[in-house]
Protein backbone atom coordinates (compact mmCIF):
# COMPACT_ATOMS: atom_id res chain seq x y z
CA UNK A 1 0.00 0.00 0.00
CA UNK A 2 2.90 2.35 0.69
CA UNK A 3 4.17 1.86 -2.89
CA UNK A 4 1.41 4.01 -4.38
CA UNK A 5 2.03 6.94 -2.03
CA UNK A 6 4.08 8.87 -4.57
CA UNK A 7 1.35 8.58 -7.17
CA UNK A 8 -1.26 9.69 -4.67
CA UNK A 9 0.96 12.52 -3.52
CA UNK A 10 1.45 13.63 -7.13
CA UNK A 11 -2.33 13.71 -7.51
CA UNK A 12 -2.55 15.95 -4.45
CA UNK A 13 0.21 18.21 -5.74
CA UNK A 14 -1.58 18.59 -9.08
CA UNK A 15 -4.69 19.69 -7.23
CA UNK A 16 -2.67 22.43 -5.56
CA UNK A 17 -3.71 21.24 -2.11
CA UNK A 18 -1.73 20.84 1.09
CA UNK A 19 -0.85 17.12 1.35
CA UNK A 20 -1.40 17.19 5.10
CA UNK A 21 -5.01 18.15 4.46
CA UNK A 22 -5.73 15.48 1.86
CA UNK A 23 -3.98 12.27 2.95
CA UNK A 24 -7.15 10.91 4.52
CA UNK A 25 -8.85 11.13 1.12
CA UNK A 26 -6.13 9.30 -0.75
CA UNK A 27 -4.18 6.85 1.39
CA UNK A 28 -5.44 3.36 2.25
CA UNK A 29 -4.60 2.79 5.91
CA UNK A 30 -6.03 -0.64 6.61
CA UNK A 31 -7.92 -3.60 5.18
CA UNK A 32 -11.28 -1.92 5.70
CA UNK A 33 -10.17 1.05 3.63
CA UNK A 34 -8.91 -1.35 0.99
CA UNK A 35 -12.28 -3.10 0.81
CA UNK A 36 -14.04 0.27 0.55
CA UNK A 37 -11.70 1.18 -2.32
CA UNK A 38 -12.52 -2.09 -4.11
CA UNK A 39 -16.26 -1.49 -3.72
CA UNK A 40 -15.80 2.06 -5.01
CA UNK A 41 -13.94 0.76 -8.07
CA UNK A 42 -16.83 -1.59 -8.85
CA UNK A 43 -19.32 1.28 -8.46
CA UNK A 44 -17.24 3.48 -10.76
CA UNK A 45 -17.05 0.74 -13.41
CA UNK A 46 -20.82 0.21 -13.23
CA UNK A 47 -21.40 3.95 -13.58
CA UNK A 48 -19.16 4.06 -16.64
CA UNK A 49 -21.34 1.34 -18.16
CA UNK A 50 -24.49 3.31 -17.22
CA UNK A 51 -25.60 0.58 -14.82
CA UNK A 52 -26.75 3.10 -12.26
CA UNK A 53 -28.79 1.22 -9.66
CA UNK A 54 -26.11 -1.38 -8.82
CA UNK A 55 -23.53 1.44 -8.87
CA UNK A 56 -25.54 3.22 -6.17
CA UNK A 57 -25.62 0.05 -4.06
CA UNK A 58 -21.85 -0.42 -4.28
CA UNK A 59 -21.28 3.27 -3.49
CA UNK A 60 -23.35 2.89 -0.34
CA UNK A 61 -21.39 -0.23 0.58
CA UNK A 62 -18.11 1.63 0.10
CA UNK A 63 -19.35 4.39 2.40
CA UNK A 64 -20.54 1.83 4.96
CA UNK A 65 -17.03 0.41 5.07
CA UNK A 66 -15.38 3.81 5.06
CA UNK A 67 -17.57 6.71 6.23
CA UNK A 68 -16.60 10.11 4.83
CA UNK A 69 -14.93 8.43 1.83
CA UNK A 70 -15.02 11.55 -0.34
CA UNK A 71 -14.55 9.84 -3.70
CA UNK A 72 -17.49 7.55 -2.98
CA UNK A 73 -19.61 10.48 -1.77
CA UNK A 74 -18.86 12.33 -4.99
CA UNK A 75 -19.71 9.30 -7.10
CA UNK A 76 -22.92 8.62 -5.18
CA UNK A 77 -23.97 12.24 -5.55
CA UNK A 78 -23.46 12.09 -9.31
CA UNK A 79 -25.49 8.89 -9.53
CA UNK A 80 -28.32 10.35 -7.46
CA UNK A 81 -28.30 13.46 -9.64
CA UNK A 82 -28.73 11.20 -12.67
CA UNK A 83 -31.82 9.76 -11.01
CA UNK A 84 -33.09 13.28 -10.36
CA UNK A 85 -32.93 12.71 -6.63
CA UNK A 86 -31.41 16.14 -6.28
CA UNK A 87 -31.89 16.71 -2.56
CA UNK A 88 -30.04 13.48 -1.74
CA UNK A 89 -27.32 14.30 -4.27
CA UNK A 90 -26.88 17.72 -2.69
CA UNK A 91 -26.45 16.08 0.75
CA UNK A 92 -23.57 13.98 -0.59
CA UNK A 93 -21.77 16.92 -2.18
CA UNK A 94 -22.20 19.10 0.91
CA UNK A 95 -20.72 16.36 3.09
CA UNK A 96 -17.34 16.71 1.36
CA UNK A 97 -15.31 19.16 3.42
CA UNK A 98 -13.01 21.95 2.27
CA UNK A 99 -10.00 19.90 3.43
CA UNK A 100 -10.78 17.20 0.89
CA UNK A 101 -8.89 16.81 -2.39
CA UNK A 102 -12.33 16.38 -3.96
CA UNK A 103 -13.81 19.59 -2.56
CA UNK A 104 -13.64 21.63 -5.77
CA UNK A 105 -15.21 18.83 -7.82
CA UNK A 106 -17.90 18.49 -5.16
CA UNK A 107 -18.69 22.21 -5.29
CA UNK A 108 -19.02 22.14 -9.08
CA UNK A 109 -21.28 19.10 -8.89
CA UNK A 110 -23.27 20.73 -6.09
CA UNK A 111 -23.91 23.72 -8.33
CA UNK A 112 -25.08 21.37 -11.09
CA UNK A 113 -27.55 19.67 -8.76
CA UNK A 114 -28.82 23.00 -7.45
CA UNK A 115 -29.44 24.12 -11.00
CA UNK A 116 -31.18 20.86 -11.84
CA UNK A 117 -33.30 21.30 -8.72
CA UNK A 118 -34.62 24.64 -10.03
CA UNK A 119 -32.36 26.69 -7.76
CA UNK A 120 -30.24 28.46 -10.39
CA UNK A 121 -29.54 31.60 -8.38
CA UNK A 122 -28.21 29.54 -5.47
CA UNK A 123 -26.05 27.64 -7.92
CA UNK A 124 -24.72 30.88 -9.42
CA UNK A 125 -23.91 32.29 -5.98
CA UNK A 126 -22.04 29.12 -5.08
CA UNK A 127 -20.08 29.21 -8.34
CA UNK A 128 -19.18 32.85 -7.77
CA UNK A 129 -17.77 31.87 -4.36
CA UNK A 130 -15.79 29.07 -6.00
CA UNK A 131 -14.43 31.44 -8.64
CA UNK A 132 -13.26 33.81 -5.90
CA UNK A 133 -11.21 31.04 -4.30
CA UNK A 134 -10.06 29.58 -7.64
CA UNK A 135 -9.79 32.66 -9.87
CA UNK A 136 -7.75 30.88 -12.55
CA UNK A 137 -10.16 27.97 -13.01
CA UNK A 138 -12.41 28.42 -16.03
CA UNK A 139 -14.96 25.73 -15.11
CA UNK A 140 -17.09 27.77 -12.67
CA UNK A 141 -17.52 30.46 -15.32
CA UNK A 142 -18.73 27.92 -17.90
CA UNK A 143 -21.37 26.72 -15.45
CA UNK A 144 -22.36 30.28 -14.59
CA UNK A 145 -22.75 30.97 -18.30
CA UNK A 146 -24.95 27.92 -18.75
CA UNK A 147 -27.15 28.90 -15.82
CA UNK A 148 -27.46 32.53 -16.90
CA UNK A 149 -28.32 31.36 -20.42
CA UNK A 150 -31.03 29.07 -19.04
CA UNK A 151 -32.48 32.16 -17.33
CA UNK A 152 -32.23 34.14 -20.61
CA UNK A 153 -29.82 36.60 -19.03
CA UNK A 154 -27.89 36.84 -22.25
CA UNK A 155 -25.42 39.58 -21.32
CA UNK A 156 -24.43 37.86 -18.09
CA UNK A 157 -24.07 34.55 -19.92
CA UNK A 158 -21.83 36.16 -22.54
CA UNK A 159 -19.68 37.73 -19.83
CA UNK A 160 -19.24 34.40 -18.03
CA UNK A 161 -18.37 32.47 -21.19
CA UNK A 162 -15.91 35.17 -22.23
CA UNK A 163 -14.22 34.99 -18.84
CA UNK A 164 -14.00 31.21 -19.13
CA UNK A 165 -12.39 31.41 -22.57
CA UNK A 166 -9.88 33.97 -21.33
CA UNK A 167 -8.75 31.54 -18.60
CA UNK A 168 -8.19 28.50 -20.83
CA UNK A 169 -4.42 28.26 -21.44
CA UNK A 170 -4.81 26.46 -24.77
CA UNK A 171 -8.09 26.02 -26.59
CA UNK A 172 -8.87 22.37 -27.28
CA UNK A 173 -11.31 20.76 -29.72
CA UNK A 174 -13.57 19.93 -26.78
CA UNK A 175 -13.99 23.65 -26.09
CA UNK A 176 -16.33 24.00 -29.07
CA UNK A 177 -19.22 23.87 -26.63
CA UNK A 178 -18.19 27.15 -24.98
CA UNK A 179 -18.08 29.02 -28.30
CA UNK A 180 -21.37 27.42 -29.34
CA UNK A 181 -23.03 28.40 -26.06
CA UNK A 182 -21.74 31.95 -26.23
CA UNK A 183 -22.84 32.13 -29.87
CA UNK A 184 -26.37 31.23 -28.83
CA UNK A 185 -26.33 33.95 -26.18
CA UNK A 186 -25.09 36.49 -28.72
CA UNK A 187 -27.70 35.39 -31.29
CA UNK A 188 -30.52 35.54 -28.76
CA UNK A 189 -29.44 39.06 -27.76
CA UNK A 190 -29.70 40.09 -31.45
CA UNK A 191 -25.95 40.43 -31.89
CA UNK A 192 -25.35 38.32 -34.99
CA UNK A 193 -22.09 40.10 -35.77
CA UNK A 194 -20.59 38.51 -32.64
CA UNK A 195 -22.59 35.27 -32.78
CA UNK A 196 -21.47 34.17 -36.24
CA UNK A 197 -17.70 34.07 -35.45
CA UNK A 198 -18.42 31.97 -32.37
CA UNK A 199 -20.44 29.44 -34.36
CA UNK A 200 -17.71 29.31 -37.00
CA UNK A 201 -15.05 28.78 -34.33
CA UNK A 202 -17.14 26.04 -32.75
CA UNK A 203 -17.44 24.40 -36.16
CA UNK A 204 -13.72 24.78 -36.73
CA UNK A 205 -13.01 22.97 -33.46
CA UNK A 206 -15.64 20.29 -34.08
CA UNK A 207 -16.39 20.22 -37.85
CA UNK A 208 -19.06 17.52 -37.71
CA UNK A 209 -20.91 18.68 -34.61
CA UNK A 210 -24.61 18.40 -35.58
CA UNK A 211 -25.90 21.00 -33.11
CA UNK A 212 -23.48 23.63 -34.39
CA UNK A 213 -24.17 22.81 -38.04
CA UNK A 214 -27.91 22.96 -37.46
CA UNK A 215 -27.90 26.22 -35.49
CA UNK A 216 -25.58 28.03 -37.87
CA UNK A 217 -27.30 26.65 -40.97
CA UNK A 218 -30.75 27.59 -39.71
CA UNK A 219 -29.57 31.08 -38.69
CA UNK A 220 -28.10 31.69 -42.15
CA UNK A 221 -31.24 30.37 -43.86
CA UNK A 222 -33.48 32.53 -41.68
CA UNK A 223 -31.50 35.61 -42.72
CA UNK A 224 -31.44 34.58 -46.37
CA UNK A 225 -27.64 34.45 -46.53
CA UNK A 226 -25.14 31.71 -47.41
CA UNK A 227 -28.07 29.55 -48.45
CA UNK A 228 -26.04 26.85 -50.22
CA UNK A 229 -23.76 26.44 -47.20
CA UNK A 230 -26.74 26.62 -44.86
CA UNK A 231 -28.52 23.80 -46.67
CA UNK A 232 -25.37 21.69 -46.70
CA UNK A 233 -24.86 22.09 -42.95
CA UNK A 234 -28.47 21.27 -42.13
CA UNK A 235 -28.44 18.18 -44.39
CA UNK A 236 -25.28 16.92 -42.65
CA UNK A 237 -26.80 17.55 -39.23
CA UNK A 238 -30.00 15.69 -40.11
CA UNK A 239 -28.03 12.71 -41.45
CA UNK A 240 -26.21 12.45 -38.14
CA UNK A 241 -29.28 12.87 -35.95
CA UNK A 242 -32.35 12.00 -38.04
CA UNK A 243 -34.53 11.39 -34.97
CA UNK A 244 -33.72 14.68 -33.28
CA UNK A 245 -36.86 16.77 -33.70
CA UNK A 246 -35.04 20.05 -33.08
CA UNK A 247 -32.64 19.35 -35.95
CA UNK A 248 -35.16 17.68 -38.25
CA UNK A 249 -37.45 20.72 -38.03
CA UNK A 250 -34.71 22.84 -39.63
CA UNK A 251 -34.66 20.69 -42.75
CA UNK A 252 -36.89 21.55 -45.67
CA UNK A 253 -36.55 18.94 -48.49
C-alpha positions in Angstrom: 0.0 0.0 0.0 2.9 2.3 0.7 4.2 1.9 -2.9 1.4 4.0 -4.4 2.0 6.9 -2.0 4.1 8.9 -4.6 1.4 8.6 -7.2 -1.3 9.7 -4.7 1.0 12.5 -3.5 1.4 13.6 -7.1 -2.3 13.7 -7.5 -2.5 16.0 -4.4 0.2 18.2 -5.7 -1.6 18.6 -9.1 -4.7 19.7 -7.2 -2.7 22.4 -5.6 -3.7 21.2 -2.1 -1.7 20.8 1.1 -0.9 17.1 1.4 -1.4 17.2 5.1 -5.0 18.1 4.5 -5.7 15.5 1.9 -4.0 12.3 2.9 -7.2 10.9 4.5 -8.8 11.1 1.1 -6.1 9.3 -0.7 -4.2 6.8 1.4 -5.4 3.4 2.2 -4.6 2.8 5.9 -6.0 -0.6 6.6 -7.9 -3.6 5.2 -11.3 -1.9 5.7 -10.2 1.1 3.6 -8.9 -1.4 1.0 -12.3 -3.1 0.8 -14.0 0.3 0.6 -11.7 1.2 -2.3 -12.5 -2.1 -4.1 -16.3 -1.5 -3.7 -15.8 2.1 -5.0 -13.9 0.8 -8.1 -16.8 -1.6 -8.8 -19.3 1.3 -8.5 -17.2 3.5 -10.8 -17.1 0.7 -13.4 -20.8 0.2 -13.2 -21.4 4.0 -13.6 -19.2 4.1 -16.6 -21.3 1.3 -18.2 -24.5 3.3 -17.2 -25.6 0.6 -14.8 -26.7 3.1 -12.3 -28.8 1.2 -9.7 -26.1 -1.4 -8.8 -23.5 1.4 -8.9 -25.5 3.2 -6.2 -25.6 0.0 -4.1 -21.8 -0.4 -4.3 -21.3 3.3 -3.5 -23.4 2.9 -0.3 -21.4 -0.2 0.6 -18.1 1.6 0.1 -19.3 4.4 2.4 -20.5 1.8 5.0 -17.0 0.4 5.1 -15.4 3.8 5.1 -17.6 6.7 6.2 -16.6 10.1 4.8 -14.9 8.4 1.8 -15.0 11.6 -0.3 -14.5 9.8 -3.7 -17.5 7.5 -3.0 -19.6 10.5 -1.8 -18.9 12.3 -5.0 -19.7 9.3 -7.1 -22.9 8.6 -5.2 -24.0 12.2 -5.6 -23.5 12.1 -9.3 -25.5 8.9 -9.5 -28.3 10.4 -7.5 -28.3 13.5 -9.6 -28.7 11.2 -12.7 -31.8 9.8 -11.0 -33.1 13.3 -10.4 -32.9 12.7 -6.6 -31.4 16.1 -6.3 -31.9 16.7 -2.6 -30.0 13.5 -1.7 -27.3 14.3 -4.3 -26.9 17.7 -2.7 -26.4 16.1 0.7 -23.6 14.0 -0.6 -21.8 16.9 -2.2 -22.2 19.1 0.9 -20.7 16.4 3.1 -17.3 16.7 1.4 -15.3 19.2 3.4 -13.0 21.9 2.3 -10.0 19.9 3.4 -10.8 17.2 0.9 -8.9 16.8 -2.4 -12.3 16.4 -4.0 -13.8 19.6 -2.6 -13.6 21.6 -5.8 -15.2 18.8 -7.8 -17.9 18.5 -5.2 -18.7 22.2 -5.3 -19.0 22.1 -9.1 -21.3 19.1 -8.9 -23.3 20.7 -6.1 -23.9 23.7 -8.3 -25.1 21.4 -11.1 -27.5 19.7 -8.8 -28.8 23.0 -7.4 -29.4 24.1 -11.0 -31.2 20.9 -11.8 -33.3 21.3 -8.7 -34.6 24.6 -10.0 -32.4 26.7 -7.8 -30.2 28.5 -10.4 -29.5 31.6 -8.4 -28.2 29.5 -5.5 -26.1 27.6 -7.9 -24.7 30.9 -9.4 -23.9 32.3 -6.0 -22.0 29.1 -5.1 -20.1 29.2 -8.3 -19.2 32.8 -7.8 -17.8 31.9 -4.4 -15.8 29.1 -6.0 -14.4 31.4 -8.6 -13.3 33.8 -5.9 -11.2 31.0 -4.3 -10.1 29.6 -7.6 -9.8 32.7 -9.9 -7.8 30.9 -12.6 -10.2 28.0 -13.0 -12.4 28.4 -16.0 -15.0 25.7 -15.1 -17.1 27.8 -12.7 -17.5 30.5 -15.3 -18.7 27.9 -17.9 -21.4 26.7 -15.5 -22.4 30.3 -14.6 -22.7 31.0 -18.3 -25.0 27.9 -18.7 -27.1 28.9 -15.8 -27.5 32.5 -16.9 -28.3 31.4 -20.4 -31.0 29.1 -19.0 -32.5 32.2 -17.3 -32.2 34.1 -20.6 -29.8 36.6 -19.0 -27.9 36.8 -22.2 -25.4 39.6 -21.3 -24.4 37.9 -18.1 -24.1 34.5 -19.9 -21.8 36.2 -22.5 -19.7 37.7 -19.8 -19.2 34.4 -18.0 -18.4 32.5 -21.2 -15.9 35.2 -22.2 -14.2 35.0 -18.8 -14.0 31.2 -19.1 -12.4 31.4 -22.6 -9.9 34.0 -21.3 -8.8 31.5 -18.6 -8.2 28.5 -20.8 -4.4 28.3 -21.4 -4.8 26.5 -24.8 -8.1 26.0 -26.6 -8.9 22.4 -27.3 -11.3 20.8 -29.7 -13.6 19.9 -26.8 -14.0 23.7 -26.1 -16.3 24.0 -29.1 -19.2 23.9 -26.6 -18.2 27.2 -25.0 -18.1 29.0 -28.3 -21.4 27.4 -29.3 -23.0 28.4 -26.1 -21.7 32.0 -26.2 -22.8 32.1 -29.9 -26.4 31.2 -28.8 -26.3 33.9 -26.2 -25.1 36.5 -28.7 -27.7 35.4 -31.3 -30.5 35.5 -28.8 -29.4 39.1 -27.8 -29.7 40.1 -31.4 -25.9 40.4 -31.9 -25.3 38.3 -35.0 -22.1 40.1 -35.8 -20.6 38.5 -32.6 -22.6 35.3 -32.8 -21.5 34.2 -36.2 -17.7 34.1 -35.5 -18.4 32.0 -32.4 -20.4 29.4 -34.4 -17.7 29.3 -37.0 -15.1 28.8 -34.3 -17.1 26.0 -32.8 -17.4 24.4 -36.2 -13.7 24.8 -36.7 -13.0 23.0 -33.5 -15.6 20.3 -34.1 -16.4 20.2 -37.9 -19.1 17.5 -37.7 -20.9 18.7 -34.6 -24.6 18.4 -35.6 -25.9 21.0 -33.1 -23.5 23.6 -34.4 -24.2 22.8 -38.0 -27.9 23.0 -37.5 -27.9 26.2 -35.5 -25.6 28.0 -37.9 -27.3 26.7 -41.0 -30.7 27.6 -39.7 -29.6 31.1 -38.7 -28.1 31.7 -42.2 -31.2 30.4 -43.9 -33.5 32.5 -41.7 -31.5 35.6 -42.7 -31.4 34.6 -46.4 -27.6 34.4 -46.5 -25.1 31.7 -47.4 -28.1 29.6 -48.5 -26.0 26.9 -50.2 -23.8 26.4 -47.2 -26.7 26.6 -44.9 -28.5 23.8 -46.7 -25.4 21.7 -46.7 -24.9 22.1 -43.0 -28.5 21.3 -42.1 -28.4 18.2 -44.4 -25.3 16.9 -42.7 -26.8 17.5 -39.2 -30.0 15.7 -40.1 -28.0 12.7 -41.4 -26.2 12.5 -38.1 -29.3 12.9 -36.0 -32.4 12.0 -38.0 -34.5 11.4 -35.0 -33.7 14.7 -33.3 -36.9 16.8 -33.7 -35.0 20.1 -33.1 -32.6 19.4 -35.9 -35.2 17.7 -38.3 -37.5 20.7 -38.0 -34.7 22.8 -39.6 -34.7 20.7 -42.7 -36.9 21.6 -45.7 -36.5 18.9 -48.5 
